[in-house]
């Protein structure tokens, strides 16, 4: 039986009436969660779902978690499409959306069959990712890698304290947060929007940790300020997916005044390193976690661990990573004590007249300028063969872009933006990373 199902049975025996899943609109105890899983499994079997089926889910987070557990009981494989724009060519057998699943799925007759078993090399879930180049990929997640991450995750991820994780189930972090809550016997708070209702739920359940990407956490802080909400039991903010800006760290310090931890990792390998943001270099992401081998070869970061996925799905088969090493596309160097300092991403570095420019640094300089709400740099060629840096800017009506240009030229004598584009919204990934290739394409069409 897959680990989350074991954990559910254990929690039902130990604390059946304790809260297991909660959303702003409904909640389930562990006993109720088990009953919902059994009813949904029966419904799925009756609908023809069999072991080995690949079922795609595009459902509200709380409902999706119940369906995940029901599908694992059958022995089906799952992939989350929530907030994802591509299936990366996966051969999906069944897709379930809110139009297919209603409340009756969770209140019918229970499944009478024994839970399925998975061997260690079996792929039980696919994780959709942008890979190292921005191209959608499907990573095959085997049971052995999942169990390793669950056994070691307390050191840097869900550790038994009540938390609100803003990252959804379609990400490895969000999925592990849900599984971790079940393992620790604490309620999984399933929210789909960063709004006052979600933060009130977090306050009501006395969360001690708030987890999300820097962009998600920034939104949460602004919602809390606008609505006058507090999180009185909060002890830590945990960030993943990107390096936070100085402005965000300052905002967290003045608003909540709790320690901020950063976790560096990827969909393909989970957590790689962690560190506390204590005034040191923000791009220093810390030393590798136990069990992780980390190297920098000619400036390219690579790592391997027992928690690595089996590989990417290519033409219906899983292609493993060469030598077991995953290359995430990050550039960096190791300090004398083995700490990793990031220097940008291969796929994003812009070569301007022989100078490598990290667009994320440009973003941050621009975001600190008065009137700028959001910004993202990207590469263009207005004249064939002559690369330039452009900057998409979301700003107030009174923002002086000429003054911003002078500021950036002064601070970046080489590699500063030479074209500016006022835009309503910066397109971003699920974890808040700017989609620079899309910006470049949209700008070129414009």
RAZI-V711353 format. One record per backbone hydrogen bond with DSSP energy under -1.0 kcal/mol. NH is the residue of the N-H (numbers start at 1). CO is the residue of the C=O. E is the energy in kcal/mol with one decimal. If there is no record, write none. Layout:
BEGIN
{{NH CO E} {NH CO E}}
END
This chain:
BEGIN
{{5 2 -1.2} {6 2 -1.6} {7 3 -2.7} {8 4 -2.3} {9 5 -2.2} {10 6 -2.2} {11 7 -2.4} {12 8 -2.4} {13 9 -1.8} {14 10 -1.8} {15 11 -3.4} {18 15 -1.5} {20 28 -3.2} {21 28 -1.8} {22 188 -2.4} {23 26 -3.3} {28 21 -2.8} {30 18 -1.7} {31 16 -2.5} {33 29 -2.7} {34 30 -2.3} {35 31 -2.0} {36 32 -2.4} {37 33 -2.5} {38 34 -2.5} {39 35 -2.3} {40 36 -2.5} {41 37 -2.5} {42 38 -2.0} {43 39 -2.1} {44 40 -2.5} {45 41 -2.6} {46 42 -2.5} {47 43 -1.3} {48 45 -1.8} {49 44 -2.4} {52 75 -2.1} {53 50 -2.1} {55 77 -2.9} {56 94 -3.1} {57 79 -2.5} {58 96 -2.7} {64 60 -2.9} {65 61 -2.1} {66 62 -1.5} {67 63 -2.2} {68 64 -2.7} {69 65 -2.0} {70 66 -2.0} {71 67 -2.6} {72 68 -2.4} {73 69 -1.8} {74 70 -1.3} {75 71 -1.6} {76 71 -2.4} {77 53 -3.6} {78 124 -1.6} {79 55 -1.6} {81 57 -3.3} {84 81 -2.3} {90 87 -1.8} {92 90 -1.8} {93 54 -2.2} {94 54 -1.7} {96 56 -2.8} {100 97 -1.7} {101 97 -1.6} {105 102 -1.8} {106 103 -1.8} {107 104 -1.4} {116 73 -2.7} {122 119 -1.5} {124 141 -1.8} {125 141 -1.2} {126 78 -2.4} {127 139 -2.5} {129 137 -2.7} {134 130 -1.4} {137 129 -3.5} {139 127 -3.0} {140 311 -2.7} {141 125 -2.5} {143 122 -2.2} {144 120 -3.1} {146 142 -1.9} {147 143 -3.0} {148 144 -1.9} {149 145 -2.4} {150 146 -2.5} {151 147 -2.1} {152 148 -1.5} {153 149 -1.4} {155 152 -1.3} {156 153 -1.6} {157 153 -3.4} {164 209 -2.2} {166 211 -3.2} {171 168 -1.6} {175 171 -2.2} {176 172 -2.3} {177 173 -1.8} {178 174 -1.9} {179 175 -2.3} {180 176 -2.7} {181 177 -2.3} {182 178 -1.8} {183 179 -2.1} {184 180 -2.3} {185 181 -1.0} {186 181 -2.3} {188 20 -2.8} {190 22 -2.4} {195 193 -1.2} {199 195 -2.0} {200 196 -2.5} {201 197 -2.1} {202 198 -2.0} {203 199 -2.4} {204 200 -2.6} {205 201 -1.9} {206 203 -1.2} {207 202 -2.0} {208 162 -3.5} {209 162 -1.4} {210 236 -2.0} {211 164 -2.8} {212 238 -2.0} {217 213 -2.8} {218 214 -2.3} {219 215 -2.1} {220 216 -2.2} {221 217 -2.5} {222 218 -2.2} {223 219 -2.4} {224 220 -2.5} {225 221 -2.4} {226 222 -2.7} {227 223 -2.4} {229 224 -2.2} {234 231 -1.8} {235 208 -2.8} {236 208 -1.5} {237 259 -2.2} {238 210 -2.9} {239 261 -3.2} {240 212 -1.4} {249 245 -1.9} {250 246 -2.4} {251 247 -2.3} {252 248 -2.7} {253 249 -2.0} {254 250 -2.2} {255 251 -2.2} {256 252 -2.2} {257 252 -2.3} {261 237 -2.9} {262 275 -3.1} {263 239 -2.7} {264 273 -2.4} {266 270 -1.7} {270 266 -2.5} {272 264 -3.3} {273 264 -1.9} {275 262 -1.9} {277 260 -2.9} {278 276 -1.2} {284 281 -1.5} {285 340 -2.6} {289 272 -3.0} {292 289 -2.1} {293 304 -2.7} {295 302 -2.8} {297 300 -2.7} {300 297 -2.0} {301 330 -2.4} {302 295 -2.5} {303 326 -2.2} {304 293 -1.8} {308 305 -1.7} {309 268 -2.6} {310 140 -2.5} {312 319 -1.5} {313 138 -2.5} {314 317 -3.4} {317 314 -1.7} {319 312 -3.3} {324 321 -2.3} {325 322 -1.9} {326 303 -3.3} {331 344 -3.8} {332 299 -1.9} {333 341 -1.9} {335 339 -2.6} {338 335 -2.0} {340 286 -2.3} {341 333 -2.9} {342 283 -3.0} {343 331 -3.3} {346 329 -3.4} {348 345 -1.3} {349 345 -2.4} {350 357 -2.8} {352 355 -2.9} {355 352 -1.6} {357 350 -3.0} {361 358 -1.1} {362 358 -1.2} {363 359 -2.6} {364 360 -1.9} {365 361 -2.1} {366 362 -2.4} {367 363 -2.7} {368 364 -1.0} {369 366 -1.9} {372 369 -2.1} {373 394 -3.1} {374 394 -1.9} {376 392 -2.1} {378 390 -2.2} {380 388 -2.0} {386 383 -2.5} {388 380 -2.4} {390 378 -3.1} {391 419 -2.3} {392 376 -2.8} {393 421 -2.9} {394 374 -3.1} {396 371 -2.7} {399 396 -1.6} {404 400 -1.9} {405 401 -2.4} {406 402 -2.1} {407 403 -2.3} {408 404 -2.5} {409 405 -2.4} {410 406 -1.9} {411 407 -1.8} {412 408 -2.3} {418 389 -2.9} {421 391 -2.5} {423 393 -2.4} {429 433 -2.2} {432 429 -1.8} {435 427 -2.6} {436 434 -1.4} {439 435 -1.8} {440 436 -2.7} {441 437 -2.3} {442 438 -2.9} {443 439 -2.7} {444 440 -2.3} {445 441 -2.3} {446 442 -1.9}}
END
